[in-house]
Amino acid sequence: MNAAAVDSPANWLRSDIERRSDWIYHLGDEEVGEIEQALQSVRSKGIRIDEVSRDNFPLRLFPRIAERALETLENGAGMFLLRGLPVERHPVEDMRLGYWALGKYLGTAVTQSRKGDVIGDVRDLSVFSDARGRAYQSRVHLEFHTDSCDVVGLMVIRIAKSGGLSKICSTVAVHNEMVRTHAPNLRTTRSASASATCCACGYRCATAARSRR
């Protein structure tokens, strides 16, 4: 069977996606306010990050945003950018907790490492070469890749002094280009709305989840 090009909103190039805004959402004051209120509540009750749930981190407005994010991830551009979290006015640990809580509205967290951790810091700890860490904990260059989960999230807490560039590309666009230029050598592999991401060193919180859809 000859491979065919895929017609999908996830088929984009940089020049295309820069003109689109359907994959970007700016949090408003009321939406930020309810997140901060829920964060303050779990902090005051001494709830640990592994105990956080949608029940003890209740949000009235964010579920609608989460639904839009999931729809965009699965049937749209394949990536979703959320802006407006006030990371500059909260301690790092509070932002990790809040980030974790928002992820609960997207799916179920799963581990990405043999250590069993489900959230990690993307920064240079110089531990990759001696097998104590992963590539995102070092200064090594990461090639484009996919992770074994439905959703991968990154939250920027501090911008790196140098480096720390994250790149993302459309696997649908890669597939279509291979159909156009190397069709005889292409096996039929389709990905409706998946994207490949490459993360370099900086200071970000990263986590993975299975979509609740």
DOVOPA-500843 format. One line per 10 residues: their letters; for each residue x, y, z of N, C-alpha, C, CB. Coordinates in Angstrom, 2 decimals. Atoms other than C-alpha are relative to their C-alpha. Glycine has a CB too. Layout:
BEGIN
a> X:Y:Z:X:Y:Z:X:Y:Z:X:Y:Z; ...
END
This chain:
BEGIN
mnaaavdspa> 0.84:-1.19:0.00:0.00:0.00:0.00:0.88:1.25:0.00:-0.95:0.00:1.22; -0.76:-1.23:0.07:1.36:3.37:-0.99:-0.38:0.94:1.14:-0.21:0.68:-1.35; 0.27:-0.96:-1.07:1.71:5.88:1.81:-0.61:1.26:-0.59:1.30:0.35:0.77; 0.68:-1.20:0.47:-0.51:8.93:1.49:0.23:1.14:0.99:-1.51:-0.26:-0.18; -0.12:-1.17:-0.87:-0.22:12.44:2.85:-1.20:0.08:0.93:0.13:1.30:-0.84; 1.05:-0.12:-1.01:-2.25:13.17:5.98:-0.53:1.43:0.02:0.54:-0.41:1.40; 0.65:-1.31:-0.08:-4.73:16.04:5.94:-0.43:0.23:1.44:-1.22:0.09:-0.98; 0.25:-0.18:-1.43:-4.74:17.35:9.51:0.40:1.41:0.44:0.76:-1.06:0.82; -0.44:-1.28:-0.57:-4.60:20.62:11.51:1.39:-0.08:0.63:-1.00:0.47:1.05; -1.33:0.19:-0.57:-1.42:19.10:12.95:1.08:0.02:-1.06:0.06:-1.32:0.77
nwlrsdierr> -0.97:-0.11:1.09:0.25:19.42:9.55:0.39:1.47:-0.14:-0.58:-0.56:-1.34; -0.41:-1.40:0.03:2.14:22.67:10.05:1.52:0.12:-0.07:-0.53:0.74:1.22; -1.39:-0.41:-0.03:5.48:24.32:9.45:0.11:1.23:0.88:0.55:0.29:-1.43; -0.19:-1.16:-0.87:6.98:27.12:11.50:-0.72:1.23:-0.54:1.48:0.31:0.16; 0.63:-1.17:0.59:5.73:29.74:9.07:-1.52:-0.04:0.15:0.36:0.12:-1.48; 1.45:0.15:-0.17:2.20:28.33:9.42:-0.42:0.24:1.45:-0.45:-1.39:-0.45; 0.43:-0.02:-1.39:2.03:27.91:13.18:0.20:1.37:0.63:0.75:-1.05:0.80; -0.22:-1.35:-0.54:3.42:31.40:13.86:-1.15:0.93:-0.33:1.29:0.57:-0.54; 1.14:-0.83:0.38:0.34:32.83:12.13:-1.30:-0.47:0.66:-0.17:0.00:-1.50; 1.19:0.55:-0.65:-2.08:30.68:14.14:0.00:0.30:1.49:-0.08:-1.52:-0.23
sdwiyhlgde> 0.11:-0.24:-1.44:-3.37:31.36:17.64:-0.92:-1.01:0.68:-0.52:1.42:0.25; 0.94:0.97:-0.57:-5.72:28.40:18.13:0.65:-0.91:1.03:-0.61:-0.83:-1.09; -0.71:0.88:-0.94:-3.02:26.60:20.16:0.55:0.77:1.20:1.14:-0.71:-0.73; -0.50:-0.85:-1.08:-2.36:29.50:22.59:-1.18:0.53:0.82:0.84:1.17:-0.55; 1.03:-0.55:-0.88:-4.42:30.55:25.62:0.65:0.85:1.09:-0.87:-1.13:0.63; -0.48:-0.91:-1.04:-3.79:33.53:27.92:-0.96:-0.04:1.19:0.15:1.44:-0.55; 0.83:0.00:-1.21:-5.10:33.12:31.47:-0.39:1.42:0.38:0.75:-0.67:1.17; 0.47:-1.29:-0.47:-7.23:36.00:32.69:0.17:0.13:1.50:-1.46:0.20:-0.39; -0.18:-0.25:-1.43:-7.15:37.56:36.15:-0.85:-0.92:0.86:-0.33:1.46:0.33; 0.89:0.86:-0.79:-10.13:35.56:37.40:0.48:-1.45:-0.01:-1.44:0.08:-0.54
evgeieqalq> -0.50:1.36:0.10:-8.65:32.30:36.15:1.26:-0.19:0.82:0.28:-0.36:-1.46; -1.20:0.04:-0.84:-5.29:33.06:37.78:-0.39:0.04:1.47:0.95:1.17:-0.34; 0.42:-0.16:-1.39:-7.08:34.08:40.97:-0.50:-1.30:0.61:-1.08:1.04:0.09; 0.52:1.25:-0.58:-8.88:30.77:41.41:1.11:-1.05:0.15:-1.13:-0.56:-0.89; -1.13:0.92:-0.13:-5.66:28.84:40.80:0.82:0.35:1.24:0.90:0.05:-1.27; -0.76:-0.42:-1.18:-3.83:30.90:43.43:-0.78:-0.29:1.28:0.35:1.50:-0.09; 0.82:0.28:-1.17:-6.74:30.48:45.85:0.06:-1.49:0.35:-1.46:0.43:-0.23; -0.09:1.44:-0.24:-6.69:26.70:45.44:1.39:-0.38:0.50:-0.34:-0.77:-1.29; -1.37:0.26:-0.43:-2.90:26.70:45.82:0.19:0.39:1.46:1.00:0.76:-0.87; -0.09:-0.44:-1.39:-3.13:28.68:49.05:-0.72:-0.96:0.94:-0.57:1.42:0.15
svrskgirid> 0.79:0.92:-0.82:-5.76:26.25:50.34:0.76:-1.29:0.28:-1.32:-0.31:-0.68; -0.72:1.25:-0.23:-3.69:23.11:49.82:1.26:0.23:0.82:0.36:-0.67:-1.33; -1.18:-0.32:-0.80:-0.63:24.81:51.28:-0.37:0.15:1.48:0.67:1.29:-0.52; 0.41:-0.22:-1.38:-2.51:25.86:54.40:-0.42:-1.29:0.70:-1.14:1.00:0.04; 0.43:1.29:-0.56:-3.79:22.31:54.88:1.14:-1.01:0.07:-1.14:-0.57:-0.82; -1.15:0.90:-0.04:-0.34:20.79:54.48:-0.12:-1.19:-0.93:0.20:-0.48:1.38; 0.18:1.09:0.94:-1.39:18.65:51.52:1.26:-0.15:-0.86:-1.25:0.25:-0.89; -1.20:0.25:0.78:1.61:17.04:49.84:-0.34:-0.09:-1.49:0.68:-1.29:0.47; 0.22:-0.01:1.43:2.09:17.12:46.08:-0.58:-1.33:-0.48:1.30:0.29:-0.73; 0.52:1.30:0.42:1.39:13.38:45.81:-1.42:-0.25:0.49:0.91:-1.11:0.50
evsrdnfplr> 1.36:0.12:-0.50:-1.90:13.92:47.64:-0.97:0.94:-0.73:-0.03:0.28:1.49; 0.84:-0.98:0.70:-3.18:16.69:45.37:-0.91:-0.70:-1.00:0.87:1.05:-0.70; 0.97:0.56:0.92:-6.32:15.84:43.44:-0.96:1.11:-0.46:-0.78:-1.17:0.65; 0.99:-0.97:0.44:-9.13:17.59:41.61:-0.99:0.32:1.13:-0.75:-0.52:-1.22; 0.93:-0.23:-1.12:-11.20:17.22:44.79:0.54:1.03:0.98:-0.27:-1.32:0.73; -0.54:-0.96:-0.96:-8.82:19.14:47.07:0.67:1.20:-0.67:0.98:-0.69:0.91; -0.48:-1.16:0.76:-7.69:21.52:44.30:-1.11:0.38:-0.99:1.38:-0.31:-0.75; 1.16:-0.24:0.87:-11.13:22.54:42.98:0.13:1.29:-0.81:-1.26:0.06:0.83; -0.04:-1.14:0.90:-11.25:24.87:39.98:-1.30:0.04:-0.80:1.24:-0.07:-0.96; 1.26:-0.15:0.72:-14.40:26.23:38.37:0.20:0.37:-1.46:-0.85:1.06:0.67
lfpriaeral> -0.21:-0.50:1.35:-12.95:27.89:35.27:0.98:-0.84:-0.81:0.50:1.41:0.07; -1.06:0.68:0.72:-9.92:25.79:34.41:-0.46:-1.25:-0.77:1.08:-0.39:0.95; 0.42:1.17:0.78:-11.81:22.61:33.33:-0.35:0.32:-1.45:-1.19:-0.64:0.66; 0.32:-0.40:1.38:-13.06:24.49:30.27:1.28:0.18:-0.81:-0.83:1.30:-0.02; -1.29:-0.19:0.67:-9.46:25.43:29.41:0.65:-1.35:-0.26:0.94:0.90:0.85; -0.57:1.34:0.16:-8.34:21.84:29.98:-0.65:-0.74:-1.16:-0.15:-0.80:1.29; 0.70:0.64:1.11:-11.01:20.60:27.56:0.47:0.56:-1.33:-1.52:0.18:0.14; -0.51:-0.62:1.24:-9.83:23.08:24.95:1.41:-0.50:-0.29:0.00:1.54:0.12; -1.37:0.49:0.19:-6.23:21.96:25.51:-0.01:-1.42:-0.55:0.77:0.05:1.32; 0.06:1.38:0.45:-7.12:18.28:25.09:-0.50:-0.09:-1.44:-0.89:-0.82:0.92
etlengagmf> 0.51:0.00:1.37:-9.13:18.99:21.94:1.07:0.45:-0.98:-1.23:0.90:-0.11; -1.08:-0.49:0.87:-6.20:20.95:20.47:1.11:-1.02:-0.12:0.56:1.32:0.54; -1.05:1.01:0.03:-3.72:18.24:21.41:-0.40:-1.19:-0.87:0.31:-0.48:1.42; 0.42:1.20:0.69:-5.79:15.43:19.94:-0.51:0.25:-1.42:-1.07:-0.68:0.79; 0.63:-0.24:1.30:-7.55:17.07:16.99:0.42:1.31:-0.65:-1.48:-0.02:0.16; -0.45:-1.27:0.55:-5.75:20.36:16.43:1.47:-0.01:-0.32:-0.30:1.11:0.96; -1.42:-0.17:0.34:-2.17:21.55:16.21:0.90:-1.07:0.62:0.47:1.35:0.44; -0.82:1.02:-0.66:-0.93:18.78:18.55:0.85:0.55:1.12:0.88:-0.67:-1.01; -0.70:-0.64:-1.12:0.51:21.26:21.06:-0.88:1.12:0.51:1.41:0.54:-0.43; 0.83:-1.02:-0.61:-0.99:23.80:23.45:0.87:0.82:0.94:-1.22:-0.63:0.76
llrglpverh> -0.79:-0.91:-0.82:0.60:26.85:25.08:-0.91:0.79:0.93:0.84:0.96:-0.88; 0.77:-0.73:-1.01:-0.82:28.25:28.32:0.88:1.09:0.58:-0.52:-0.95:1.13; -0.77:-1.14:-0.49:0.38:31.72:29.28:-0.73:0.69:1.15:0.27:0.99:-1.14; 0.60:-0.83:-1.03:-0.17:33.93:32.28:0.14:-0.49:1.42:-1.39:0.16:-0.28; -0.23:0.44:-1.37:0.80:31.83:35.31:1.04:0.89:0.66:0.46:-1.49:0.04; -0.91:-0.96:-0.63:2.46:34.27:37.75:1.15:-0.68:0.74:-0.76:0.88:0.96; -1.07:0.76:-0.64:5.58:32.19:38.42:0.95:0.90:0.79:0.79:-0.77:-1.04; -0.95:-0.89:-0.64:7.52:35.25:39.50:-0.39:0.38:1.43:0.16:1.25:-0.82; 0.41:-0.39:-1.35:5.48:35.80:42.66:-0.28:-1.19:0.93:-1.24:0.86:-0.08; 0.20:1.18:-0.84:5.49:32.26:44.04:1.30:-0.79:0.10:-1.12:-0.89:-0.57
pvedmrlgyw> -1.18:0.86:-0.13:8.22:29.96:45.42:-0.07:-1.14:-1.01:0.11:-0.57:1.44; -0.07:1.08:0.98:9.38:27.21:43.08:-0.84:-1.19:0.43:1.44:-0.43:-0.21; 0.75:1.17:-0.46:7.85:24.48:45.24:-1.50:0.22:-0.13:0.36:-0.33:1.44; 1.43:-0.29:0.18:4.46:26.21:45.15:-0.39:-0.14:-1.46:-0.33:1.40:0.51; 0.31:0.11:1.42:4.63:26.40:41.36:0.02:-1.46:-0.46:0.98:0.83:-0.82; 0.00:1.43:0.31:5.54:22.72:41.16:-1.32:-0.63:0.42:1.19:-0.72:0.70; 1.26:0.54:-0.51:2.49:21.91:43.27:-1.17:0.45:-0.88:-0.23:0.44:1.46; 1.08:-0.51:0.85:0.23:24.16:41.19:0.01:-0.62:-1.38:0.10:1.50:-0.11; -0.17:0.61:1.32:1.60:22.76:37.95:-0.51:-1.44:0.01:1.47:0.04:-0.44; 0.45:1.37:-0.17:0.98:19.24:39.19:-1.52:-0.06:0.08:0.62:-0.62:1.26
algkylgtav> 1.45:-0.03:-0.17:-2.58:20.14:40.18:-0.71:0.27:-1.32:-0.39:1.06:1.03; 0.61:-0.28:1.30:-3.38:21.62:36.76:0.06:-1.22:-0.90:0.70:1.20:-0.67; -0.13:1.22:0.79:-2.10:18.43:35.18:-1.06:-1.03:0.32:1.35:-0.60:0.21; 1.05:0.93:-0.40:-4.74:16.50:37.13:-1.26:0.21:-0.83:-0.31:0.17:1.48; 1.18:-0.29:0.83:-7.32:18.20:34.91:0.20:-0.43:-1.45:-0.31:1.50:0.05; -0.30:0.46:1.35:-5.62:16.84:31.79:0.07:-1.52:-0.11:1.30:0.59:-0.47; -0.13:1.45:0.07:-5.05:13.21:32.69:0.61:-0.58:1.26:0.84:-0.39:-1.19; -0.61:0.72:-1.10:-3.30:10.71:34.94:1.51:-0.03:-0.19:-0.57:-1.44:0.12; -1.46:-0.07:0.11:0.41:11.19:35.63:0.60:-1.40:-0.09:0.59:0.75:1.19; -0.74:1.26:0.13:2.74:8.38:34.55:1.49:0.31:0.05:-0.38:-0.75:-1.33
tqsrkgdvig> -1.44:-0.21:-0.11:6.45:7.91:35.12:0.67:-0.06:-1.35:0.61:-1.03:0.94; -0.80:0.02:1.21:9.02:8.58:32.43:1.39:-0.56:0.25:0.09:1.39:-0.57; -1.35:0.45:-0.31:12.04:7.12:34.19:-0.02:-1.26:0.86:0.78:1.10:0.71; -0.12:1.21:-0.81:13.27:3.99:35.93:-0.07:0.32:1.49:1.29:-0.72:-0.31; 0.09:-0.41:-1.40:13.29:5.99:39.16:-1.45:0.10:0.47:0.70:1.33:0.21; 1.41:-0.08:-0.36:9.50:6.20:39.04:-0.50:1.42:0.21:-0.24:-0.79:1.22; 0.44:-1.37:-0.20:9.40:10.00:39.21:-0.92:0.44:-1.14:1.21:0.95:0.10; 0.95:-0.48:1.00:6.58:11.78:37.38:0.12:1.48:-0.27:-1.41:-0.32:0.43; -0.27:-1.41:0.24:7.85:15.35:37.59:1.49:0.23:0.26:-0.89:0.93:0.90; -1.43:-0.20:-0.16:11.41:16.55:37.14:0.42:1.37:-0.49:0.76:-1.06:-0.74
dvrdlsvfsd> -0.54:-1.30:0.41:13.53:19.67:36.68:0.86:-0.17:-1.23:0.81:0.64:1.15; -0.80:0.00:1.22:14.93:20.33:33.23:1.08:1.05:0.17:-0.89:0.29:-1.28; -1.12:-0.91:-0.17:18.31:21.86:34.00:1.29:-0.82:0.07:-0.17:0.87:1.29; -1.30:0.68:0.07:22.01:21.04:33.83:0.47:-0.39:1.39:1.03:0.90:-0.69; -0.54:0.54:-1.25:22.96:18.82:36.77:1.27:-0.79:-0.25:-1.05:-0.88:0.70; -1.24:0.71:0.41:25.88:17.26:34.84:0.04:-1.43:0.52:1.23:0.75:0.50; 0.06:1.37:-0.51:24.75:13.74:35.74:-0.32:-1.01:-1.08:-1.04:-0.09:1.10; 0.39:0.93:1.05:23.89:12.24:32.36:1.11:-0.96:-0.38:-0.46:0.75:-1.21; -1.10:0.80:0.52:27.33:10.96:31.39:0.36:-1.17:0.91:1.21:0.86:-0.19; -0.36:1.09:-0.90:27.73:8.78:34.49:-1.20:-0.89:0.35:0.62:0.55:1.27
argrayqsrv> 1.18:0.87:-0.11:24.31:7.11:34.11:-0.85:0.27:1.23:0.43:-1.44:0.01; 0.83:-0.33:-1.16:22.87:8.81:37.19:-1.21:0.84:-0.37:0.82:0.72:1.04; 1.09:-0.88:0.37:20.54:11.07:35.25:-0.45:-0.24:-1.43:0.39:1.44:0.19; 0.50:0.06:1.37:18.75:11.69:31.98:0.54:1.18:-0.78:-1.55:-0.03:-0.02; -0.61:-1.01:0.86:19.72:13.82:29.03:-0.46:1.41:0.32:-0.29:-0.32:-1.44; 0.49:-1.34:-0.31:17.51:16.73:30.08:0.59:0.56:1.29:-1.51:-0.01:0.09; -0.70:-0.47:-1.20:19.59:16.97:33.25:1.47:0.29:-0.30:-0.10:-1.03:1.13; -1.37:-0.25:0.41:22.73:17.74:31.29:0.04:1.06:-1.09:0.67:-1.29:-0.48; -0.18:-0.99:1.06:24.15:20.01:28.60:0.03:-0.64:-1.39:1.28:0.78:0.23; -0.06:0.67:1.29:23.97:17.39:25.86:-1.14:0.45:-0.90:-0.04:-1.52:0.18
hlefhtdscd> 1.03:-0.38:0.97:22.05:18.18:22.69:-0.99:-1.14:-0.16:0.64:0.36:-1.36; 1.04:1.00:0.18:18.74:16.37:22.44:-0.56:0.08:-1.41:-1.12:0.19:1.04; 0.63:0.06:1.31:17.47:15.24:19.06:-1.52:-0.04:0.18:0.50:-1.23:-0.80; 1.45:0.11:-0.06:13.78:15.33:18.23:-0.39:-1.43:0.37:-0.64:0.42:-1.34; 0.43:1.32:-0.45:11.96:12.45:19.89:-1.44:0.08:0.50:0.94:-0.53:1.11; 1.31:0.06:-0.63:8.61:11.33:21.25:0.12:-0.77:1.30:-1.05:-0.65:-0.95; 0.01:0.70:-1.28:7.81:10.11:24.76:-1.18:-0.96:0.05:-0.06:1.01:1.18; 1.02:1.05:-0.06:5.72:7.09:25.72:-1.16:0.39:0.91:0.62:-1.32:0.48; 1.16:-0.46:-0.75:2.69:8.97:26.99:-0.87:0.81:-0.96:0.42:0.85:1.25; 0.92:-0.77:0.85:-0.27:10.93:25.63:0.34:1.48:-0.01:-1.42:-0.19:0.46
vvglmviria> -0.26:-1.43:-0.14:0.74:14.37:26.91:1.30:0.21:0.75:-1.17:0.72:0.73; -1.19:-0.44:-0.71:4.10:15.86:27.86:-0.13:1.49:0.27:1.31:-0.32:-0.81; 0.13:-1.41:-0.36:4.05:19.17:29.73:1.30:0.60:0.48:-1.06:0.16:1.06; -1.14:-0.76:-0.50:6.70:21.79:30.41:-0.50:1.33:0.56:1.05:0.24:-1.14; 0.32:-1.30:-0.57:6.40:24.81:32.69:1.31:0.77:0.19:-0.78:-0.13:1.35; -1.20:-0.81:-0.13:9.00:27.56:32.42:-0.08:0.79:1.30:0.17:0.96:-1.22; -0.08:-0.74:-1.26:9.99:28.88:35.85:1.04:1.10:-0.09:0.33:-0.94:1.17; -1.04:-1.00:0.24:13.24:30.62:34.98:0.62:-0.27:-1.36:1.08:-0.01:1.12; -0.65:0.14:1.30:14.77:31.27:31.58:1.50:-0.15:0.22:-0.31:1.23:-0.91; -1.43:0.26:-0.15:18.30:29.90:31.27:0.82:1.20:-0.45:0.40:-1.25:-0.79
ksgglskics> -0.89:-1.08:0.40:21.17:32.38:31.06:0.50:-0.21:-1.42:1.19:0.09:0.96; -0.37:0.34:1.37:22.22:30.58:27.90:-0.53:-1.39:-0.30:1.56:0.07:-0.22; 0.55:1.30:0.36:20.87:27.62:25.97:-1.43:-0.14:0.48:0.86:-1.12:0.57; 1.34:0.25:-0.52:17.73:26.00:27.25:-1.10:0.10:-1.03:-0.28:0.94:1.09; 0.99:-0.15:1.06:15.97:26.16:23.89:-0.79:-1.30:-0.17:0.68:0.40:-1.32; 0.86:1.14:0.28:13.01:23.84:23.44:-0.54:0.12:-1.42:-1.16:-0.09:1.01; 0.51:0.01:1.36:11.96:22.84:19.94:-1.11:-1.04:-0.12:1.14:-0.30:-1.01; 1.09:0.95:0.24:8.85:21.13:18.70:-0.30:0.00:-1.49:-1.27:0.37:0.83; 0.34:0.07:1.42:7.88:19.90:15.28:-1.21:-0.91:-0.19:1.21:-0.53:-0.83; 1.16:0.81:0.34:4.88:18.29:13.61:0.45:-1.28:-0.69:-0.97:0.79:-0.90
tvavhnemvr> -0.33:1.26:0.65:5.34:14.60:12.88:-0.87:-0.22:-1.23:-0.17:-1.15:0.99; 0.85:0.09:1.18:2.45:14.92:10.45:0.68:0.68:-1.18:-1.39:0.63:0.27; -0.72:-0.72:1.05:4.44:17.50:8.48:1.22:-0.80:-0.46:0.44:1.39:0.49; -1.15:0.84:0.36:7.49:15.20:8.61:-0.45:-1.14:-0.90:0.70:-0.55:1.28; 0.55:1.09:0.79:5.40:12.32:7.31:-0.35:0.46:-1.42:-1.25:-0.59:0.69; 0.43:-0.50:1.32:3.92:14.41:4.49:1.19:0.37:-0.88:-0.92:1.20:0.17; -1.19:-0.33:0.77:7.35:15.64:3.45:0.68:-1.27:-0.51:0.98:0.83:0.84; -0.58:1.27:0.44:8.60:12.05:3.33:-0.83:-0.62:-1.13:0.09:-0.99:1.18; 0.86:0.46:1.09:5.58:11.13:1.19:0.35:0.72:-1.29:-1.49:0.21:0.36; -0.27:-0.81:1.18:6.45:13.95:-1.17:1.37:-0.28:-0.59:-0.11:1.47:0.34
thapnlrttr> -1.37:0.10:0.50:10.18:13.34:-1.41:0.59:-1.41:0.02:0.88:0.89:0.81; -0.57:1.35:-0.11:10.82:9.69:-0.44:-1.10:-1.06:0.10:0.92:-0.10:1.23; 1.14:0.91:-0.10:7.54:7.88:-1.01:0.36:-1.48:-0.17:-1.02:0.37:-1.04; -0.30:1.42:0.17:9.09:4.60:-2.27:0.65:-0.64:1.23:0.92:-0.19:-1.19; -0.71:0.53:-1.17:11.10:4.24:0.94:-0.79:0.17:1.29:1.34:0.68:0.13; 0.76:-0.32:-1.20:8.33:5.23:3.32:-1.00:-1.11:0.32:-0.73:1.33:-0.15; 1.01:0.93:-0.47:6.42:2.65:5.30:-1.19:0.80:0.50:0.56:-0.94:1.11; 1.21:-0.72:-0.39:2.85:3.59:6.10:-0.09:0.06:1.51:-1.26:-0.67:-0.59; 0.13:-0.24:-1.43:2.99:5.04:9.59:-0.68:1.34:0.17:1.39:-0.03:0.73; 0.77:-1.23:-0.13:0.41:7.60:10.53:-0.14:0.40:1.46:-1.38:-0.16:-0.63
sasasatcca> 0.20:-0.57:-1.33:0.09:9.87:13.54:-0.91:1.19:-0.16:1.37:0.40:0.69; 1.03:-1.00:0.29:-3.09:11.94:13.55:0.33:1.39:0.51:-1.30:-0.42:0.57; -0.27:-1.34:-0.52:-1.95:14.76:15.80:1.16:0.01:0.97:-1.24:0.56:0.67; -1.13:0.07:-0.92:1.31:13.80:17.49:1.06:1.00:-0.39:0.60:-1.41:0.03; -1.12:-0.90:0.26:4.24:16.15:17.83:1.23:-0.55:0.69:-0.31:1.44:0.46; -1.25:0.41:-0.64:7.89:15.50:18.64:0.61:1.21:0.67:0.99:-0.62:-1.03; -0.55:-1.13:-0.74:9.59:17.64:21.22:1.44:-0.25:0.39:-0.84:0.28:1.23; -1.39:0.08:-0.42:13.19:18.35:22.09:0.23:1.03:1.08:0.97:0.21:-1.20; -0.18:-0.90:-1.13:14.06:19.85:25.47:1.48:0.10:0.35:-0.81:-0.48:1.22; -1.39:-0.20:-0.40:17.41:21.35:26.37:0.04:0.54:1.43:0.73:0.96:-0.97
cgyrcataar> -0.13:-0.39:-1.40:18.78:22.58:29.68:-0.54:1.40:0.23:1.46:-0.08:0.44; 0.55:-1.27:-0.44:17.08:25.43:31.48:-0.46:-0.24:1.42:-1.17:0.53:-0.94; 0.62:0.42:-1.26:14.91:25.37:34.57:-1.49:-0.06:-0.24:0.36:0.98:1.18; 1.40:0.21:0.30:11.57:23.90:33.80:-0.47:-1.21:0.78:-0.23:-0.17:-1.52; 0.58:1.20:-0.57:9.24:21.42:35.41:-0.61:-0.79:-1.14:-1.06:0.34:1.10; 0.53:0.84:1.07:8.39:18.51:33.16:-0.76:-1.16:0.61:1.12:-0.52:-0.91; 0.76:1.15:-0.46:5.77:15.82:33.60:-0.68:-0.64:-1.19:-1.02:0.41:1.07; 0.68:0.73:1.07:3.95:13.22:31.53:-1.33:-0.51:0.54:0.87:-1.17:-0.54; 1.32:0.44:-0.44:0.34:12.09:31.61:-0.67:-0.82:-1.08:-0.87:1.19:0.39; 0.91:0.64:0.91:-2.15:9.76:30.07:-1.26:0.85:-0.06:-0.31:-1.47:0.45
srr> 1.18:-0.81:0.17:-5.02:11.74:28.64:-1.20:-0.70:0.62:-0.25:0.28:-1.48; 1.18:0.61:-0.59:-8.31:11.20:30.45:-1.09:-0.22:-1.04:-0.53:0.88:1.13; 0.96:0.31:1.06:-10.08:10.95:27.07:0.17:-1.42:-0.46:0.16:0.96:-1.18
END
